[in-house]
Structure formats: structure tokens, C-alpha cells
Amino acid sequence: MSLCVDEDLAFFSVLVTYYFFISLLFLVTSSWIPPSRGHLLLHLGPLLISWWLLNLLHREQCSLVGFGRLSWI
């Protein structure tokens, strides 16, 4: 795992990472509740959006240094 740090994007990356794990936690805990129509999509949507943002942020940070995509998740 390579660490690519850009001070301008570091804070936003931390926020998106927390959002990703909170979305994952809600997805896991919502599976304990009997599902309704669209219930899974409601929790899976933010998880996928935060996953996409994490990859985008890492690519943006590492393109300045010369590294590639996010490969450790």
C-alpha cells in the first residue's frame, strides 16, 4: 500500500472514508430488520457512491505523485 498525501484533499478523504464505514454499518444493521421494497437500495446507494468517491480521491491524490488506483480495499 502506498501512501499518497495531498493536504488539500486529505480532510475530504477522511470524511468520505468515515461516510463509507457508516454506510456499511447501516447496511449490516439494516439486514436485521425485515426488508421492504427499496430498503436495500436505500442503504446500498450511499455505500456505492462513497466507494466511487474514495477511488476517485485516491486516483486524484496519487496522480500527482505518480501512483495508480486504490488497490488496498
DOVEXKE-421976 format. One record per residue: x negated, y, z of N, C-alpha, C in turn; residue in three letters. Coordinates in steps of 0.02 Angstrom, whole numbers. Layout:
BEGIN
    n_x    n_y    n_z   ca_x   ca_y   ca_z    c_x    c_y    c_z residu
      X      Y      Z      X      Y      Z      X      Y      Z    ala
...
% end
This chain:
BEGIN
    n_x    n_y    n_z   ca_x   ca_y   ca_z    c_x    c_y    c_z residu
    -42    -59      0      0      0      0    -45     62      0    met
    -31    106    -46    -69    168    -48    -28    224    -19    ser
    -60    268     17    -26    324     47    -37    386      3    leu
     17    413    -22     14    473    -62     51    528    -24    cys
     17    579     -5     47    631     38     45    698      2    val
    104    726     -7    111    793    -32    152    830     21    asp
    124    883     49    156    916    105    225    945     88    glu
    235    965     25    299    993      6    355    941      7    asp
    339    879    -11    390    827    -15    391    780     45    leu
    345    787     90    340    740    146    401    743    192    ala
    425    802    209    483    808    253    545    778    221    phe
    556    793    156    614    767    121    609    691    115    phe
    549    665    106    540    592    103    559    559    169    ser
    541    590    224    559    563    289    635    563    298    val
    667    617    279    740    621    285    774    567    243    leu
    751    558    181    781    507    138    768    437    165    val
    709    426    194    694    361    224    741    347    282    thr
    751    396    326    799    387    381    869    374    355    tyr
    889    411    303    955    402    273    962    332    245    tyr
    909    306    214    910    238    187    922    187    242    phe
    886    192    297    893    143    350    959    150    388    phe
    984    211    394   1050    221    424   1104    191    379    ile
   1098    200    313   1146    171    267   1143     95    270    ser
   1083     68    276   1075     -5    282   1107    -30    347    leu
   1099      7    401   1129    -11    465   1206    -10    460    leu
   1234     41    428   1306     43    419   1331    -13    375    phe
   1292    -33    324   1312    -88    281   1314   -153    320    leu
   1264   -164    363   1261   -225    403   1317   -227    455    val
   1327   -171    490   1379   -170    541   1449   -171    511    thr
   1457   -145    450   1524   -146    420   1542   -216    396    ser
   1494   -261    390   1510   -329    370   1545   -366    426    ser
   1541   -341    488   1576   -372    544   1650   -356    543    trp
   1669   -303    508   1739   -282    503   1769   -316    442    ile
   1831   -340    445   1861   -370    386   1863   -320    328    pro
   1838   -340    269   1832   -292    213   1899   -272    183    pro
   1902   -211    161   1959   -187    123   1934   -169     53    ser
   1980   -153      9   1961   -137    -60   1918    -74    -62    arg
   1859    -80    -92   1813    -24    -98   1770    -13    -37    gly
   1779    -55     14   1742    -46     77   1667    -56     66    his
   1649   -108     28   1579   -122     15   1547    -67    -28    leu
   1584    -44    -78   1558      9   -121   1547     74    -83    leu
   1589     86    -34   1582    146      7   1515    147     43    leu
   1492     89     66   1429     86    103   1370     70     58    his
   1382     36      3   1327     17    -41   1305     76    -85    leu
   1350    122   -101   1334    180   -142   1279    223   -112    gly
   1287    247    -50   1233    287    -19   1167    249    -13    pro
   1171    183     -1   1110    144      4   1072    143    -62    leu
   1109    133   -117   1077    132   -183   1051    201   -203    leu
   1087    253   -185   1064    321   -201   1000    338   -162    ile
    998    319    -99    937    333    -60    879    291    -84    ser
    892    229   -107    839    187   -136    810    220   -198    trp
    854    246   -241    832    281   -302    792    343   -285    trp
    815    381   -234    778    441   -214    710    425   -185    leu
    705    371   -146    640    351   -119    591    334   -175    leu
    614    297   -225    571    280   -281    551    343   -320    asn
    598    388   -330    585    450   -366    535    494   -329    leu
    545    500   -263    499    541   -223    429    512   -222    leu
    425    446   -215    359    415   -213    323    423   -280    his
    360    416   -335    331    424   -401    307    496   -411    arg
    346    544   -386    327    615   -392    265    630   -351    glu
    263    604   -289    205    615   -246    143    583   -275    gln
    149    521   -298     91    483   -320     69    502   -390    cys
    111    532   -430     90    552   -496     38    608   -492    ser
     41    647   -438     -8    699   -429    -77    671   -413    leu
    -77    612   -381   -140    581   -360   -163    528   -409    val
   -116    501   -449   -133    451   -499   -112    381   -482    gly
    -69    372   -431    -46    306   -413     20    292   -449    phe
     44    230   -443    104    209   -478    167    211   -436    gly
    213    166   -453    279    163   -420    274    137   -349    arg
    330    146   -315    337    120   -247    338     43   -250    leu
    287     11   -222    282    -61   -229    286    -98   -163    ser
    290    -63   -108    288    -96    -43    357   -110    -14    trp
    411    -85    -46    478   -100    -20    506   -158    -59    ile
% end
